[in-house]
Amino acid sequence: MGFEGEYVRFADSYDPANETERLWGPSFTILPGLDPSLRDLTMSMLKMATHYVAVEAFIEVQSREEYGAVSHALCAAVRKLLKDYLVLMAQLEHQMMTNATFTLHLLNLHTKPTSHMLFQLYTLGIELLKANSILEDDDSDGSIDETDDLQNILETLKEGGTIGDTLPGRKVCKGGNALGLITKRLAAMSGDPAAKTLLTTLLREASRPYMVMLNEWLHHGGIKDPHAEFLVKEQKSIKRERLDQDYTDEYWEKRYTLRDNLIPPQLETVKDKVLLAGKYLNVVRECGGVDVSKVVEDVPTSFDDPRFLENVNSAYTYANSELLTLLLTTHALPARLRSLKHYFFLDRSDFFSYFLELSNSELRKQAKLVNIGKLQSLLDIVVRQPGSVAAEDPFKEDVKVAINEVSLANWLMKIVNVTGLDQDGPNGSISNYLTPATQPAITDDKDLTGYDALVFDYAMPFPLSLVVSRVTLTRYQLLFRYLLSLRHLETLLANSWTEHSKGRAWKHRSKDPRIEAWKRRAWTLRARMLIFIQQLLYYCTSEVIEPNWEKLTDRLAVPDVAEHNTAGNRPIQPKRTVDELMQDHVDFLATCLKECMLTNAKLLKVNSKILATCNLFAHFTSSLSKYLIQADPELLAAESKKPIDSKSKTAPIAYDPNRVEKMFEVLKKYEENFSRHLKIMLDTLNYLAATETVVFLSLCARLSTASDGVWGEGF
């Protein structure tokens, strides 16, 4: 029992008051004069006393709060074994006092099995103490991640604690780590039946509190982990109320994460399923779909239960099925996505054309002068218009108008030019994270109009906000702004066509053949631009968004509930998971952005220049009409006979004989600009079609029609 006697004393170097020395165990000395054979026998038995004292000290240390429930359960199991040891000591003492034939040899014989047990407990205890940095260990590999340690300190401070509540800078072997150490020891001693039985018992008892936490997570989606020893970590500071401002998908990606250093070997192969099962069930629980008061029954309570893995798999299957049902059926995710398609991809957008018509006077202003409240009122009127798609949409109240004062081209360039992990830092280290490359702006945002800045926002309720997060909604907004710019530009060019067809200056047949030639060239250029915009718009909607949308809806329509084994009626692996569904949605948007040329910096620049050229030309039509009048004496004479409007502040138009040459110069600049940038775009698309995505080939074929001038001859 580790007490000194008359002939057996502690070694002079041993200090009972020193905790470290007690953990290593005392060494004993025997007074001289004993027979050498009896001395050797006694010294071998005294190892039991050394181990007993060390194990008692181990229990005292490992029972402290910071080492967690698994260590506490292990200490309780060891304490029972030590109690049995003390009972044996009492029995041996009784034998010594009552049995005259009881000798040291008999004592040694009776204590052999117990001595072996104490040795195993002592060895296991020393390994755990070394892993906890209580005893010195040559292995300098820390078992706790410094980043995780820092996050724990921050979490503690946020919840009103102090830095002293944590253990910064120290290795702590607890939870799954402690179970892993016992498992490793069990594997090493599998050839020793007695040691195997002992360690199996210790592992079973130590894993019980861990299994309680695991079952709570798997079947309720909750974490009851006061000692931070479970393999799943919860960051309580990340709340679902922040989803509306979460542009990094923090809630889904970071609220629940794995502690890689605390995963027991038994869960290593199913750790992802454990994480996802609880995450899914947690969402269902927050929506009121899980009765947390219901006690989980008939579940494994230790790792050696044969139903252990089946419990994890069935919980994962159930949680996945429940969340899929919640998203697809209860909260009507497909209908929500169709609603997003109507508003953001201008699908059957009769209401939107009417909205643009009503909002024209407001949207023509500079972006910073636009009245968002007025636009919202107009949108509310339009979406309630009987007969439109929006009127039948039950989610129309969730659509909001917003103004983004950064142009689409500059916004996209900021995204495209994010350099990610900069591997070229000092000494090859990672020096920056997600650092935007310093690129000059493509357009000047000061001149942004309401048409360029208009964007829709969408209030997505929980839990659908996990699928359509702020990040994915931003992708919808990027596509919306691009489609809107094409639609608006098409309208401007169509208005130019109306002016070219009905305007007096354009209808008049001039006697100067140069003016007629100039008009034909202007018509041709306008027609080429209109064809370019229409083909681009058709390509983006009918050849990119629509086919990819059909693929997404087909994926959503696949039977998502888990099939059942007809023999045992047990759920097997589900065909679809929630994470796959979310990934499908992200892939759909990423594909649309890529195939609409919004992810390649070179295409962005050249596309922006072509659209700017078309926009300038469309707005230049009124000036061209004025140039025609100045260049043609007959038109000027007819114009001068018109009654003068007293309210008009425009100066009278005077004849300019050199105007025709100037008109040809201006038109030539537009033609050269448009043709040059279109050629660059076609060359880039052909290259990307060969190296990245073949879908650009059809766009090349369509846009090549705009590169010829023959289309405009008949206009």
C-alpha positions, 0 to 999 in steps of 0.5 A: 500500500506504499507505507514505510515499515520497519525493514522497508523504507523509501529511498533517500531520493524520494520526496512524498510531498513532490507530486511528480515523484509520486506520479513516477512512484516511490523506490524502496530500500531494504535494510541490509542483512536479508538473505539474497534470495528473499531480498530479490523476491521482496524487491520484485513484490515491492514493485506493486507498492510503487505502482499502487502509489503511482496509480493513486496519484494518477487518479488524483491528477486525472480527476481534475476538471480540465481533463474531461469526462472521459478521464473522469470515467477512466479514473472511476474504473481504475478506482474500482480496481484499486478497491479490489486490490485493497480487499486482496491486501486485507485478505493476505494480511489475515492469512499472514496473521492466522496461517503459520505456513504463510510465507513470502513465496505464497505471498508472491504467488497470490499477488502475481495476477494483481501485480501484472494488473497494477503494472498495466495500469501504471504503464497506461497512466504514465503514457497519459501523464506524458501526453498531458505534459505532466510528466516529461516526454521526449516527443515534442509533437503537440496534440493540440492545434494552436489555432484551435487553442486560440479560438477556444480562448476567444470563445471563452472571452466572448462568453464572459470567461477569463484567459485563465479558464483555458490551458493555452500552450499546453498539450491536453490529452482528453476525450477522443485523444485519451480513448485513442491512447487506450485503443493504441495500448490495447492493440499493442498488448493484444497478445496478452490475454489478461492485459487485453481483458483489463484494457478492454474493460477500461476502454469500455468504461472510459468511452461511456461519457463519450458515447453519451455525447455522441448519441446526443449529437447524432440523435438530437443535434445537440452538443453537451460538451462542458470540457471541450473533448468531443470530436465536433466543436461548436462556435456559439458566436456564429448564430443563424441570425447573422446569415443575412450578412454572412458573405463567407458561408460561416454558419454552415462551414464554421459553426460546427467543425471537427477537432482533428486531434480529438477523433478516436480511432473508432470514429476515424472512418465515419467522422464526416458522417458524424459531423454531417448527421449532427449538422443536419439534425441541428437544422431540423431541430432549430425548425422544431422538427426534433423532440429534444426532450425524448430520451434516446433509447436502445443505442450503443453505450460503448465502442465495443458494441456491435451496433456502434457503426450501424448507429452512426450510419442510421443516424446519418441516413435519418438526419439527411432524409429529414433535412431533405424533406424539410428543404424540398417539401416543407419549405418548398426549395424547388419553388423558391429556386423557380422564384429566384429564376423568375426575378434574377434570370428574367424568366418570363419577365413580363412584369420586369419589362413593365417595371423598367418602363415605369422606372425609366425616369428614375433609373436614368439618373445617377446611381447615387440620386436614385430613390430606392423607396420609389423603385420598391413601390413600383416593383410592388405594384408591378408584381401584383399586376394580375396575369403576370408570373409574379402575381402568382408567386407566393414569395413575391414579398421577399424581393427587394430593390437595391442599388449597388454603386460599383459597376458590374465590370469592376465588381467582377474584376475584383472577384476574378483578381482575388489571388487566394493563397499567395505562395510567393511570399518571403522565403516561400511562405504563405504571406497573404490570404485572399488578397485582391490583386491591384488592378485598375478599374475598367469603368468609372463608377462616378458615371454609373446610372440607375440601370447600371446599378440596379440589383434585386435582393431576396430575403431567404428564410431559414433553413433555405438560407443555408442553400441560398446563402449570401454567397450564392445570392451574390452569384444570382445578382451578378448574373442578373446585372449582366442580363439586365445590361444586355436587355437594356442595351437591346432596348436602346438599340431597338429605339435607335432602329425606330429613330433610324426608320421613322426620323425625318433626317433619316427618311429623307433621301439626300442628293449627296451620295456620300450622305446616303452611303454614310447612312447605310454604314450607320444602319449596318453598324447599328444592325451588327450591334443589335445582332451581337446583343441579341445573340449574346442574350439568347446564348446566355439565357437559352444555351447556358442558363436554361440547360443548366437549370434543367440539369439542376431541377433533374437532380432535385427531382431524384428520389432523395429519401433513403431506400430500405433493405427489404430483409431487415427494413434497415435504412441504407446509404441515401442516394442524395445528401444535403451537401450534394444538393447544396454543391449542385446549386453552387455548381449550377451558378458557377457554371452559368457565370463561367459560360456567360464569360463572367469569370475570365478577366480578358473576356470581362475586359473586352466584353465591357469595351464592346458593350460600352461602344454599343451603349455610346452609339445607341445614345449617340443617335440623337446627335447623328440626326443633328449631324445629318441636318447640318450636312444636308441643305435640303433638310436644313431648309425644311427644318428652318421652316418649322415653327420655333418653340419658345421653350426650347433652349437649343441653338439654331442649327447651321449648315456645315459643309465639312460635316460629312467628313467629320461624320465619316470620321466619327462613324469609322471610330465606332466601327473600328472599336466594335470590330477590333474588340469583337475580333479579340473576343472571338479569338479568345472564345475560340481559344477557351473553347479548345482549352476550357469549355466547348460551349463557347463554340456555339457562341463563336458561331452566333457572334461571327454573324455580327462581325460581317457588315452585310447584315445591315445593308437592307435596313 
